[in-house]
């Protein structure tokens, strides 16, 4: 897992299996280890830790489509969006689609 910081305190958390690190499809491969909740919980914990130090932080994410899956509104994106809306209130965060 890695955290990238961009201009204006925008953060992106990226994750993939170490075994897939050299693959051009590392973000699209499905693992089927049923451990997604732990990974996503770790991402949320990291985001909350960043917010403790940088109150103006923003976060972005892309839900990479699985191989042979439509790009728009794919399963990963829908899951990520649902979790962000659940854990990060729209009172304090703008949930924008691009």
Secondary structure as GFF3:
##gff-version 3
##sequence-region A 1 98
A	DSSP	beta_strand	2	6	.	.	.	ID=ss1
A	DSSP	three_ten_helix	7	9	.	.	.	ID=ss2
A	DSSP	beta_strand	10	14	.	.	.	ID=ss3
A	DSSP	three_ten_helix	18	20	.	.	.	ID=ss4
A	DSSP	alpha_helix	36	53	.	.	.	ID=ss5
A	DSSP	beta_strand	58	60	.	.	.	ID=ss6
A	DSSP	alpha_helix	75	87	.	.	.	ID=ss7
###
